């Protein structure tokens, strides 16, 4: 559709007029050969102040020219009419209201089809013309000399003009820009995002300021650069949208500094995260898993934590140049790399790595091994087997890094890292971060492995001192359990015993030595031996505890609690004495479970306080449950509440004793309990 008043030739599109002439306010005046006004435009009315009906037919010199220049203007007019050469200049005019204004004139001779001569005069306010000239000159000089890249795109987002700075930034001449789209000129940018932003600016008129863009240009095709891009909609004086102006500033250095600062911040965050997450317990496997979890995905796509088998066993290890490394896998973590995960040694597996393997080199030398860009020939030196190498190739492993785990001057193993999804190869910064993680984690792993060795030693001693009793003895069916502490550095001194006595009687003992570790286990062994010796004398339970009390006083100020009971199947009774221990529970068919009401007594080793014996009737089918405080005591719950929970679990139909033991431990004993548990359950059998 054509604009009103503008004819359009067939096959041509309508073009909106610019508003520049409106800004200039150019007045048109036509004079006949005698100098009379025959045409007077509306702009002339505004410029000179005379309406058309007053101006038409008048001599132009009388109403358009200041009287001081009248003779000169008349001469210039005559020259134009005679010679046909146009003339331009600026003269002051006197408006109808008497005011004076400096006007720029351009005059030329016209000839109509009858051969008559006319003069055309174009007039504009001199100050307006000069302002536009200054604006154009300023814009031209600024655009040409600006260090900022500048471009104008039309409404189809094709280049209309670019300045020299943008030519240098893009490495393309202005002629190669003009008429082409951004995608055609700079295909290695995120063109879709840039053009989408430019269209939004065209549609809304809202500028886009300081939008970051990165990519490659012919000016520097081998290095990624960064720019700050701003876009503004261009409009003429009457609001017609002309296109988009863009400014481009190279911010590559700032971008790199920002990237480096972000990488440093990320490294610090990973290290802080590692400090908080690694070493939350003294469990060796869990500590290794925590290290692997921190490394993935922040540092690698696949992480494995491996220890030398000799180190796990508590021995120092040194490898010669031709010796293989026997390595135990402790943990492996992967982020979306199932093939690489299958290629890794599963936790707990012990694998022999040849002397040519990279992980062997790492643990032998105590130095990191990095292959920034993994070639197919490198995979056999990384994987444990040819099959594993094929899996790593399928997973797309392209970068490898192994750093030693060193604590107290000893190489414990290695942190093994691989990248698949992360396209960046391992860098020196990644190596620094990996070494920092390995250094911090190695101390925690070393603590965990020494704790585990010490705990295993104490636990071995502890178990060796506990009895192995027959399931039925002296008219009693007996079941027992010992559960080590779940979250302490050492085992405790809990114990139980089942001692056959003369006359078909049976002594039942449960005790708890205060403290933990090998000393507590050794004290427990001495008390158990003493209890067995004293029990053979068929002493009254209270009398036996008095002897144990004196023995305990001589054991380096040790303190212990104990319940000692003697079951007599003939009398259907049980005599019980308590030394500061929690009361046993009794279960009788047809009755709710109950805690026996016994004098509490004082712990063994306190001395000077007498013990008392309580006699309890026991019929066939009755059960007694002895336990140490590790089963019921927690920091979060009152003891009475926990004892009620114990009785609640014991309530119900009669079940196998082994099943009851498992139920109580599974339900009541907390995984992170800092105390061990001894549990003993006895059921009275029917005679015969």
C-alpha positions in Angstrom: 0.0 0.0 0.0 1.4 3.4 -0.9 1.5 6.3 1.5 -1.3 9.0 1.0 -0.3 11.6 -1.6 2.7 9.6 -3.0 2.1 7.7 -6.3 3.9 4.4 -6.5 5.0 2.8 -9.7 3.7 -0.7 -10.4 6.0 -3.4 -8.8 7.6 -0.9 -6.4 7.1 -0.8 -2.6 6.0 2.2 -0.7 8.7 4.1 1.0 7.9 6.3 3.9 9.4 9.9 3.6 12.0 11.0 6.1 11.4 13.8 8.5 14.6 15.7 7.7 13.0 18.3 5.5 10.4 18.8 8.2 13.2 19.5 10.7 14.8 22.0 8.4 11.5 23.6 7.6 12.6 24.4 4.0 10.5 27.1 2.4 9.8 27.1 -1.4 9.2 30.4 -3.3 8.8 30.8 -7.1 9.3 34.2 -8.8 8.5 35.2 -12.3 11.0 37.0 -14.5 10.1 40.4 -13.0 10.7 39.2 -9.5 7.0 38.8 -8.4 6.0 36.0 -6.2 3.9 33.4 -8.0 4.2 30.5 -5.5 4.4 30.7 -1.7 4.7 27.5 0.4 3.3 27.0 3.9 6.9 26.9 5.2 7.5 30.3 3.6 4.5 31.6 5.5 6.0 30.4 8.7 9.5 31.6 7.9 8.7 35.1 6.7 5.4 35.6 8.6 3.4 36.6 5.5 0.3 34.6 4.6 0.1 33.5 0.9 -2.7 35.9 0.0 -0.4 38.8 1.1 2.7 37.5 -0.5 1.5 36.3 -3.9 2.0 39.0 -6.6 4.4 41.0 -4.5 7.9 41.8 -5.4 10.0 39.3 -3.4 12.7 41.7 -2.6 10.3 44.0 -0.7 9.0 41.3 1.7 11.8 38.7 1.8 15.1 40.8 2.0 16.4 43.2 4.6 16.6 46.7 3.1 20.4 46.9 3.7 20.9 44.0 1.3 18.3 44.9 -1.2 20.6 46.1 -4.0 22.9 43.1 -3.7 20.0 40.6 -3.8 18.4 42.3 -6.8 21.7 42.0 -8.7 22.2 38.4 -7.7 18.6 37.6 -8.9 19.3 39.3 -12.2 22.5 37.3 -12.6 20.6 34.0 -12.0 17.9 34.9 -14.5 20.4 35.9 -17.1 23.1 33.3 -16.7 21.1 30.4 -15.4 23.7 29.7 -12.7 22.4 29.0 -9.3 23.4 31.0 -6.2 23.5 30.3 -2.5 24.1 32.5 0.5 22.9 33.7 3.8 21.2 37.0 4.4 19.2 38.5 7.2 15.5 38.9 6.5 12.9 41.2 8.1 9.8 39.3 9.0 6.3 40.8 8.9 6.4 41.3 12.7 9.6 43.4 12.3 11.9 40.9 13.7 15.1 39.9 11.9 16.3 36.3 11.2 19.3 35.0 9.4 18.1 32.7 6.5 20.1 30.6 4.1 19.0 30.9 0.5 19.6 28.7 -2.6 18.3 30.2 -5.9 18.1 28.6 -9.4 16.5 29.4 -12.7 13.5 27.5 -14.0 12.1 27.1 -17.5 8.6 25.9 -18.3 7.3 24.2 -21.4 6.4 27.6 -22.9 9.9 29.0 -22.6 8.9 31.3 -19.8 11.6 31.9 -17.1 11.1 31.6 -13.4 13.3 31.6 -10.3 13.0 29.0 -7.5 14.2 30.0 -4.1 14.7 27.5 -1.3 15.1 29.1 2.2 15.8 27.7 5.6 16.6 29.1 9.0 20.4 29.4 9.2 20.6 28.3 12.9 18.6 25.1 12.2 20.9 24.3 9.2 24.0 25.0 11.3 22.8 22.8 14.1 22.2 19.9 11.8 25.6 20.4 10.2 27.2 20.3 13.6 25.3 17.2 14.6 26.2 15.5 11.3 29.9 16.5 11.6 30.0 15.5 15.2 28.4 12.1 14.5 30.7 11.5 11.5 33.9 12.3 13.4 32.9 10.4 16.5 31.8 7.3 14.6 35.0 7.4 12.4 37.4 8.0 15.3 35.7 6.1 18.2 37.6 3.2 19.7 34.2 1.6 20.2 32.8 -0.5 17.4 29.6 1.0 16.0 27.2 -0.4 13.4 23.8 0.5 12.0 21.5 -2.3 10.8 18.3 -1.8 8.9 14.9 -3.3 9.9 15.9 -6.6 8.2 19.0 -6.6 10.5 21.4 -6.2 7.7 24.4 -4.0 8.0 24.0 -0.4 6.6 27.2 1.1 8.0 30.1 0.2 10.3 32.9 2.3 11.6 36.6 1.6 11.4 36.8 0.3 15.0 34.2 -2.4 14.2 36.2 -3.3 11.0 39.2 -3.9 13.2 37.2 -5.8 15.9 35.6 -8.1 13.3 38.6 -8.4 10.9 36.3 -7.6 8.0 36.1 -4.5 5.8 33.1 -2.2 5.8 32.3 -3.2 2.2 32.1 -6.8 3.3 29.6 -5.9 6.1 27.2 -3.8 4.0 24.0 -5.6 3.0 24.8 -8.8 4.9 23.3 -10.3 8.0 25.2 -10.9 11.3 25.2 -14.6 10.6 26.8 -14.1 7.2 29.5 -11.9 8.6 30.2 -13.5 12.0 29.0 -17.2 11.9 31.0 -18.1 15.0 29.0 -16.0 17.4 25.7 -16.9 19.1 23.9 -15.1 16.3 20.4 -16.4 17.2 20.6 -14.7 20.7 22.0 -11.4 19.2 19.3 -11.2 16.4 16.6 -12.1 18.9 17.7 -9.3 21.1 17.9 -6.9 18.1 14.3 -7.8 17.0 13.1 -7.1 20.6 14.7 -3.7 20.5 13.1 -3.0 17.1 9.7 -4.0 18.4 9.7 -2.4 21.8 12.1 0.5 21.5 13.6 -0.5 24.8 17.4 -0.5 24.5 19.6 -3.4 25.4 22.6 -2.2 27.4 25.9 -4.1 28.2 24.9 -7.6 27.0 27.9 -9.9 27.1 28.7 -12.0 24.0 31.5 -14.4 23.3 32.9 -16.1 20.2 35.5 -16.0 17.5 35.9 -13.5 14.6 38.2 -13.4 11.6 40.3 -10.8 13.5 41.4 -13.5 16.0 40.1 -16.9 14.7 42.1 -19.0 17.2 41.1 -17.4 20.4 37.7 -16.8 22.0 37.0 -13.2 22.8 34.3 -11.4 24.7 32.4 -8.2 23.9 29.9 -5.9 25.6 27.0 -5.2 23.2 24.4 -2.4 23.4 21.5 -2.0 21.0 19.3 1.1 20.4 16.3 1.6 18.1 16.8 4.3 15.5 13.8 6.6 14.6 13.5 9.7 12.4 11.9 13.0 13.4 8.4 11.7 12.7 8.9 8.4 14.5 9.6 6.1 11.5 11.7 3.1 12.6 14.9 3.2 10.6 16.8 0.2 12.2 19.1 -0.6 15.1 22.3 1.0 16.1 24.8 -1.1 18.0 27.9 -0.5 20.0 30.6 -3.1 20.6 33.3 -2.9 23.2 36.0 -5.6 23.5 36.0 -6.8 27.1 38.1 -9.9 26.6 40.6 -9.0 29.3 37.9 -8.2 31.9 36.1 -11.4 30.8 39.2 -13.5 31.4 39.8 -11.8 34.7 36.2 -12.5 35.7 36.5 -16.2 34.6 39.7 -16.6 36.6 38.2 -14.9 39.6 35.1 -17.2 39.3 37.4 -20.2 39.0 39.3 -19.1 42.1 36.1 -18.6 44.0 34.9 -22.0 42.8 38.1 -23.6 44.0 37.8 -22.0 47.4 34.2 -23.2 47.6 35.3 -26.7 46.7 38.0 -26.6 49.4 35.6 -25.2 52.0 33.1 -27.9 51.0 35.7 -30.6 51.3 36.7 -29.3 54.8 33.1 -29.6 55.9 32.2 -32.9 54.1 35.3 -35.1 54.3 36.1 -36.8 57.6 32.7 -36.6 59.2 33.4 -40.0 60.7 36.4 -42.3 61.3 35.1 -44.9 58.9 37.7 -45.5 56.1 35.2 -46.3 53.3 32.9 -43.5 54.2 35.8 -41.0 54.3 36.9 -42.1 50.8 33.3 -41.8 49.5 33.1 -38.3 50.9 36.3 -37.3 48.9 34.9 -38.8 45.7 31.6 -37.0 46.2 33.4 -33.7 46.6 35.4 -34.2 43.4 32.4 -35.0 41.2 31.2 -33.0 39.3 33.1 -29.9 40.4 36.5 -31.3 39.4 35.9 -34.4 37.3 33.2 -36.6 35.8 34.6 -39.7 37.3 36.6 -40.0 40.6 38.0 -43.0 42.3 39.8 -43.2 45.7 42.3 -46.1 45.8 44.6 -47.1 48.7 47.6 -49.4 48.6 46.7 -52.7 50.1 49.7 -52.7 52.3 48.6 -49.3 53.8 45.1 -50.6 54.4 46.7 -53.5 56.4 48.7 -51.0 58.5 52.1 -51.6 56.8 54.3 -49.1 55.0 54.7 -49.5 51.3 57.5 -48.6 49.0 57.5 -49.7 45.3 60.5 -50.3 43.1 60.6 -49.2 39.4 59.6 -52.7 38.2 57.1 -53.6 41.0 53.4 -53.6 40.5 51.0 -51.7 42.8 48.5 -53.8 44.7 45.6 -51.4 45.2 42.3 -51.6 47.0 39.4 -49.5 45.6 37.6 -47.7 48.4 35.2 -45.5 46.5 34.1 -44.5 43.0 31.8 -41.8 41.9 30.6 -40.9 38.4 28.4 -38.2 36.9 26.4 -39.7 34.0 29.2 -41.9 32.7 28.0 -45.5 33.1 30.7 -47.0 30.8 33.5 -45.3 32.7 31.8 -46.5 36.0 31.9 -50.1 34.8 35.5 -49.7 33.9 36.4 -48.6 37.4 37.4 -51.1 40.1 34.3 -51.7 42.4 34.8 -50.6 46.0 36.5 -53.3 48.0 38.2 -55.0 45.1 41.9 -55.5 45.2 43.7 -55.1 41.8 47.3 -55.5 40.7 48.4 -52.6 38.5 51.5 -53.2 36.5 54.6 -50.9 36.8 53.7 -49.2 33.5 50.3 -48.0 34.7 49.9 -44.3 35.4 48.4 -44.8 38.9 51.3 -47.1 39.7 53.7 -44.2 38.7 51.7 -41.8 40.9 51.9 -43.9 44.1 55.5 -45.0 43.4 56.8 -41.5 42.9 54.4 -39.6 45.1 53.9 -37.1 42.3 50.8 -36.2 40.2 50.4 -37.7 36.8 48.3 -35.6 34.3 47.4 -36.4 30.7 45.6 -33.2 29.6 44.5 -34.7 26.3 44.1 -38.5 26.4 45.0 -40.3 23.1 43.9 -43.8 22.4 47.4 -45.0 23.1 47.1 -43.6 26.7 44.0 -45.6 27.7 45.8 -49.0 28.3 48.0 -47.2 30.8 45.0 -45.7 32.6 42.6 -48.7 32.7 43.0 -51.9 34.7 42.5 -54.1 31.7 42.0 -54.0 27.9 38.3 -54.4 28.4 38.3 -51.5 30.8 40.2 -49.4 28.3 37.5 -50.1 25.7 34.9 -48.9 28.1 36.8 -45.7 28.8 37.0 -45.1 25.1 33.3 -45.6 24.7 32.7 -43.2 27.6 34.7 -40.5 25.8 37.4 -40.1 28.5 39.6 -37.3 27.1 41.5 -36.0 30.1 43.1 -37.8 33.1 44.6 -36.8 36.4 45.9 -38.8 39.3 47.2 -37.2 42.5 48.8 -39.0 45.4 47.2 -39.2 48.8 50.1 -38.4 51.2 49.8 -38.1 55.0 52.6 -37.8 57.5 55.1 -38.3 54.7 53.6 -41.6 53.6 52.0 -42.3 50.2 48.6 -43.9 51.0 47.2 -44.2 47.6 45.8 -42.0 44.8 42.8 -39.8 43.8 42.1 -40.8 40.2 40.1 -38.3 38.1 38.7 -38.5 34.5 36.7 -36.1 32.3 34.1 -37.2 29.8 31.2 -34.6 29.6 33.3 -31.6 30.7 34.9 -30.5 27.5 37.8 -28.7 29.1 41.1 -30.7 29.7 42.6 -30.7 33.1 44.6 -27.6 33.7 47.4 -26.5 36.1 44.7 -24.8 38.2 42.7 -28.1 38.3 45.9 -29.9 39.4 46.4 -27.4 42.2 42.8 -27.9 43.4 43.1 -31.7 43.2 46.3 -31.7 45.2 44.7 -29.5 47.8 41.7 -31.8 48.1 44.0 -34.9 48.2 46.2 -33.3 50.9 43.3 -32.5 53.1 41.5 -35.8 52.6 44.7 -37.9 53.0 45.0 -36.8 56.7 41.4 -37.8 57.3 41.9 -41.1 55.5 45.0 -41.8 57.4 43.2 -41.1 60.7 40.4 -43.4 59.6 42.7 -46.3 58.7 44.6 -46.0 61.9 41.4 -45.8 63.8 40.1 -48.9 62.0 43.2 -50.8 62.6 43.2 -49.9 66.3 39.5 -50.6 66.5 39.9 -54.0 64.8 42.6 -54.9 67.3 40.5 -53.9 70.3 37.4 -55.6 68.8 39.4 -58.8 68.2 40.5 -58.7 71.8 37.0 -57.9 73.0 35.5 -60.8 71.1 38.2 -63.2 72.2 37.3 -62.4 75.8 33.5 -63.0 75.3 32.2 -66.5 75.9 30.8 -69.0 73.4 28.0 -70.7 75.3 25.7 -73.6 74.3 22.2 -72.6 73.4 20.8 -74.7 76.2 22.3 -75.1 79.6 21.0 -75.9 83.2 17.4 -75.8 82.2 17.8 -72.5 80.3 17.6 -71.7 76.6 20.0 -68.8 76.1 20.7 -66.3 73.3 23.2 -63.4 73.3 24.6 -60.6 71.2 27.5 -58.2 71.3 27.3 -55.0 69.2 30.4 -52.7 68.9 29.9 -49.0 69.2 29.1 -47.4 65.9 30.7 -44.0 66.1 33.6 -44.0 68.6 37.3 -44.3 68.1 37.5 -47.4 70.3 35.4 -50.4 71.4 34.0 -50.5 74.9 34.1 -52.9 77.8 30.7 -54.5 77.8 30.5 -58.2 78.5 28.1 -61.1 79.2 28.6 -64.6 80.5 26.7 -67.9 81.0 28.4 -70.0 83.7 27.2 -73.6 84.4 27.3 -74.4 88.2 26.9 -77.5 90.3 23.4 -78.9 90.8 22.2 -77.9 87.4 22.3 -74.2 88.3 23.4 -71.5 85.9 25.0 -68.1 86.5 24.0 -65.2 84.2 26.2 -62.1 84.1 26.0 -58.8 82.2 28.5 -56.0 82.9 29.9 -52.8 81.6 33.4 -51.4 82.3 33.5 -47.6 82.2 35.7 -46.2 79.4 36.7 -47.7 76.0 39.5 -49.2 74.1 42.0 -51.9 74.8 42.3 -50.9 78.5 38.6 -51.3 79.0 38.6 -54.6 77.1 41.5 -55.9 79.2 39.7 -54.9 82.5 36.6 -56.6 81.2 38.6 -59.8 80.6 40.0 -59.7 84.1 36.6 -59.2 85.7 35.1 -61.9 83.6 37.9 -64.3 84.7 37.4 -63.3 88.4 33.6 -63.8 88.0 34.0 -67.3 86.6 36.4 -68.2 89.5 34.1 -66.8 92.2 31.0 -68.4 90.6 32.5 -71.8 91.0 32.5 -71.3 94.8 28.7 -71.1 94.7 28.7 -67.8 96.6 25.6 -65.7 97.2 25.3 -63.1 94.4 25.7 -60.2 96.8 28.8 -61.8 98.4 30.2 -62.4 94.9 29.8 -58.8 94.0 31.6 -57.7 97.1 34.6 -59.7 96.0 34.4 -58.3 92.5 34.2 -54.8 94.1 37.5 -55.3 95.9 39.1 -56.7 92.8 38.0 -53.8 90.7 39.4 -51.3 93.2 42.8 -52.6 92.4 42.5 -52.3 88.7 43.8 -48.8 88.1 40.7 -47.1 89.5 38.4 -48.9 87.1 34.7 -48.6 87.5 32.2 -51.2 86.2 28.5 -52.0 86.5 27.2 -55.5 86.7 24.2 -57.7 87.3 24.9 -61.3 88.6 22.1 -63.8 88.7 22.0 -67.5 89.6 19.1 -69.7 88.3 18.1 -72.8 90.2 15.8 -75.0 88.2 14.9 -77.2 91.2 13.6 -74.3 93.3 12.3 -72.5 90.2 14.0 -69.3 91.5 16.6 -66.8 90.4 18.8 -65.0 93.0 20.0 -61.6 91.6 22.4 -58.9 92.8 22.9 -55.5 91.1 26.0 -53.3 91.1 24.8 -50.0 89.6 23.4 -51.6 86.5 20.1 -51.2 84.7 17.5 -53.7 85.9 16.7 -56.9 83.9 13.3 -57.3 82.3 11.1 -60.3 83.1 8.5 -61.8 80.7 5.9 -64.2 82.0 3.2 -65.8 79.9 -0.1 -63.9 80.4 1.6 -60.9 82.0 2.9 -57.7 80.6 6.8 -57.4 80.5 8.2 -55.7 83.6 11.5 -54.4 84.9 12.6 -56.3 88.0 12.6 -54.1 91.1 16.1 -54.6 92.5 18.2 -52.5 94.8 20.4 -50.6 92.4 23.6 -50.8 94.4 26.8 -49.0 93.5 29.2 -49.7 90.7 32.1 -52.0 91.2 35.2 -50.2 92.2 33.5 -47.6 94.4 34.0 -49.7 97.5 32.6 -49.6 101.0 28.9 -50.2 100.2 27.2 -53.6 100.8 25.2 -55.4 98.1 21.9 -57.2 98.5 20.4 -60.3 96.9 16.8 -60.4 95.6 15.0 -63.7 94.9 12.7 -63.9 91.9 10.4 -66.7 91.0 10.8 -68.2 87.5 8.4 -70.7 86.0 8.9 -72.6 82.7 8.4 -70.3 79.8 9.5 -67.2 81.8 12.2 -65.1 80.2 14.9 -62.8 81.6 16.4 -60.0 79.5 19.8 -58.6 80.6 21.4 -55.7 78.7 23.9 -52.9 79.0 23.1 -49.2 78.8 24.2 -48.9 75.1 21.0 -50.6 74.1 18.6 -48.0 75.6 20.5 -44.8 76.4 20.6 -41.9 73.9 21.2 -38.2 74.1 17.9 -37.3 72.6 15.5 -39.3 74.7 14.8 -39.7 78.5 15.9 -43.1 79.9 12.4 -43.9 81.1 11.0 -43.4 77.6 13.6 -45.8 76.2 13.0 -48.4 78.8 9.3 -48.2 78.0 10.2 -48.8 74.3 12.2 -51.9 75.4 9.2 -53.3 77.2 6.9 -52.5 74.3 9.1 -54.5 71.9 9.2 -57.5 74.3 5.4 -57.5 74.5 3.4 -60.0 72.4 3.5 -63.7 71.6 6.5 -65.7 72.5 9.2 -65.7 69.7 12.5 -67.4 69.2 15.2 -65.8 71.4 17.6 -65.2 68.5 14.8 -63.3 66.7 14.2 -61.2 69.8 17.9 -60.3 70.1 17.9 -59.1 66.5 14.7 -57.1 66.9 16.0 -55.3 70.0 19.3 -54.4 68.4 17.8 -53.4 65.1 15.1 -51.2 66.7 16.8 -49.7 69.8 20.5 -49.5 69.0 21.3 -46.3 67.1 23.9 -46.6 64.2 25.9 -43.7 65.5 25.7 -44.7 69.2 28.9 -44.0 71.0 28.6 -47.1 73.3 28.7 -50.8 72.7 25.9 -53.3 73.7 25.9 -56.6 75.4 22.5 -58.5 75.4 21.6 -61.8 77.0 18.2 -63.4 77.0 17.4 -66.6 79.0 14.1 -68.7 78.9 13.2 -71.3 81.5 12.6 -74.7 79.9 10.0 -77.2 81.0 11.5 -80.0 83.1 12.4 -83.3 81.3 
